[in-house]
Amino acid sequence: MPTTHSANKIEQLIRGCQRETANFQSGKPHDERPCYALFRLAIEGRSQTAWAAVYTQYRPLVTYWVRKHPQFQYLNEAPDVFVNTAFIRFWKAFPQEKFSRFPTLRALLRYLQICVHSAITDHARWQKRYETELLAWGDKSIQNRQNTSVEQVVIDQF
């Protein structure tokens, strides 16, 4: 359980990140440090509160990336499937000691965007493989039935 001081620090970072994100989105001068520090607490500090704040803060952006991805429209899944998968991939890829490899918020978000791409691409591959196997099974079934009388096909179903 975080101490009151650390909970207050996280709350300050959350508010600062929200403020600076709004500044960025409206084209005003902004400071990425509160958002970067929130990521740091989530990853290096393994703070569940900070991780929940990162998820809440960046979920709309990740959802936008999912919807914008060229393969998304061909997949029969809700955006949240890929949003959650991307965040899971991001989390798993970041042991505490790797955080320093991403010195800016831009670098962290770029990696998160790569996780979105990977989640969608892997799902598309899985879906294609599944459809191919299903079609192959259907073709074998049709071939087997072509050499069998209709009566035998019906009997085989029971």
C-alpha positions as CSV (number, residue, x, y, z in Angstrom):
1,M,0.0,0.0,0.0
2,P,1.5,3.4,-1.0
3,T,2.2,5.9,1.7
4,T,0.2,9.1,1.7
5,H,3.2,11.0,0.5
6,S,3.6,8.6,-2.5
7,A,-0.1,8.7,-3.2
8,N,0.0,12.5,-3.1
9,K,3.0,12.5,-5.5
10,I,1.2,10.2,-7.9
11,E,-1.9,12.4,-7.8
12,Q,0.2,15.5,-8.6
13,L,1.8,13.6,-11.5
14,I,-1.6,12.5,-12.8
15,R,-2.9,16.1,-12.7
16,G,0.3,17.4,-14.2
17,C,0.2,14.8,-17.0
18,Q,-3.5,15.6,-17.7
19,R,-2.7,19.4,-17.8
20,E,0.4,19.0,-20.1
21,T,-1.5,16.6,-22.4
22,A,-4.3,19.1,-22.8
23,N,-1.6,21.8,-23.5
24,F,0.0,19.6,-26.1
25,Q,-3.4,18.8,-27.7
26,S,-4.3,22.4,-28.0
27,G,-1.0,23.4,-29.4
28,K,0.2,25.2,-26.3
29,P,3.7,24.9,-24.9
30,H,3.9,21.7,-22.8
31,D,6.2,19.8,-20.5
32,E,6.4,16.0,-20.9
33,R,8.1,15.5,-17.5
34,P,4.9,14.7,-15.5
35,C,3.8,12.1,-18.0
36,Y,7.2,10.6,-18.2
37,A,7.5,10.5,-14.5
38,L,4.2,8.7,-14.3
39,F,5.4,6.1,-16.7
40,R,8.6,5.8,-14.6
41,L,6.6,5.2,-11.4
42,A,4.5,2.6,-13.2
43,I,7.4,0.7,-14.8
44,E,10.4,1.2,-12.5
45,G,8.4,1.7,-9.3
46,R,5.8,-1.0,-10.2
47,S,3.1,1.2,-8.9
48,Q,-0.3,-0.1,-9.7
49,T,-1.8,3.3,-9.1
50,A,0.6,4.9,-11.6
51,W,0.0,2.1,-14.1
52,A,-3.8,2.6,-13.8
53,A,-3.2,6.3,-14.4
54,V,-1.1,5.6,-17.5
55,Y,-3.7,3.3,-18.8
56,T,-6.5,5.9,-18.2
57,Q,-4.4,8.7,-19.6
58,Y,-3.3,7.0,-22.8
59,R,-6.3,4.6,-23.5
60,P,-8.0,7.2,-25.9
61,L,-4.7,7.6,-27.8
62,V,-4.2,3.9,-28.1
63,T,-7.8,3.4,-29.2
64,Y,-7.2,6.0,-31.9
65,W,-4.1,4.1,-33.1
66,V,-6.1,0.8,-33.1
67,R,-9.0,2.3,-35.2
68,K,-6.5,4.0,-37.6
69,H,-4.5,0.8,-38.2
70,P,-5.1,-0.4,-41.8
71,Q,-5.8,-4.0,-40.8
72,F,-8.3,-3.1,-38.0
73,Q,-11.3,-2.8,-40.3
74,Y,-10.9,-6.3,-41.5
75,L,-10.8,-7.9,-38.1
76,N,-14.0,-8.9,-36.3
77,E,-13.0,-7.5,-32.9
78,A,-13.8,-4.6,-30.7
79,P,-11.0,-2.0,-30.3
80,D,-10.7,-2.7,-26.6
81,V,-9.3,-6.2,-27.4
82,F,-6.3,-4.6,-29.1
83,V,-6.0,-1.7,-26.7
84,N,-5.7,-4.1,-23.8
85,T,-3.4,-6.5,-25.7
86,A,-1.1,-3.5,-26.6
87,F,-0.9,-2.4,-22.9
88,I,-0.2,-6.0,-21.8
89,R,2.6,-6.3,-24.4
90,F,4.0,-3.0,-23.3
91,W,4.0,-4.0,-19.6
92,K,5.6,-7.4,-20.2
93,A,8.3,-5.9,-22.4
94,F,9.5,-3.5,-19.7
95,P,11.4,-5.1,-16.9
96,Q,12.4,-2.3,-14.6
97,E,16.0,-2.1,-15.8
98,K,14.9,-1.4,-19.4
99,F,13.2,1.9,-18.7
100,S,16.3,3.9,-19.1
101,R,16.5,2.8,-22.8
102,F,13.5,5.1,-23.4
103,P,14.7,8.6,-22.5
104,T,11.6,10.6,-23.6
105,L,7.8,10.3,-23.5
106,R,7.9,10.3,-27.3
107,A,10.0,7.1,-27.2
108,L,7.7,5.4,-24.7
109,L,4.6,6.3,-26.7
110,R,6.3,5.2,-30.0
111,Y,7.0,1.8,-28.3
112,L,3.3,1.6,-27.2
113,Q,2.3,2.3,-30.8
114,I,4.5,-0.5,-31.9
115,C,2.7,-2.8,-29.4
116,V,-0.6,-1.8,-31.0
117,H,0.7,-2.7,-34.4
118,S,2.0,-6.0,-33.2
119,A,-1.3,-6.9,-31.4
120,I,-3.3,-6.2,-34.6
121,T,-0.8,-7.9,-36.9
122,D,-0.6,-11.0,-34.8
123,H,-4.3,-11.2,-34.6
124,A,-4.7,-10.8,-38.3
125,R,-2.2,-13.6,-38.9
126,W,-4.0,-15.8,-36.5
127,Q,-7.3,-15.0,-38.1
128,K,-6.0,-15.8,-41.6
129,R,-4.4,-19.0,-40.4
130,Y,-7.7,-20.0,-38.8
131,E,-9.7,-19.2,-41.9
132,T,-7.3,-21.1,-44.1
133,E,-7.5,-24.1,-41.9
134,L,-11.3,-23.9,-41.8
135,L,-11.4,-23.6,-45.6
136,A,-9.0,-26.6,-46.0
137,W,-11.2,-28.6,-43.6
138,G,-14.3,-27.6,-45.6
139,D,-12.6,-28.6,-48.9
140,K,-11.7,-32.0,-47.5
141,S,-15.2,-32.5,-46.2
142,I,-16.6,-31.5,-49.7
143,Q,-14.2,-33.9,-51.4
144,N,-15.2,-36.7,-49.2
145,R,-18.8,-36.0,-49.7
146,Q,-18.5,-35.9,-53.5
147,N,-17.5,-39.6,-53.5
148,T,-20.4,-40.5,-51.1
149,S,-24.1,-40.7,-51.7
150,V,-26.4,-38.2,-50.2
151,E,-27.9,-40.9,-48.0
152,Q,-24.5,-41.9,-46.7
153,V,-23.7,-38.2,-45.8
154,V,-27.0,-37.9,-43.9
155,I,-26.3,-41.3,-42.1
156,D,-22.8,-40.2,-41.2
157,Q,-24.1,-37.0,-39.5
158,F,-26.0,-39.1,-37.0
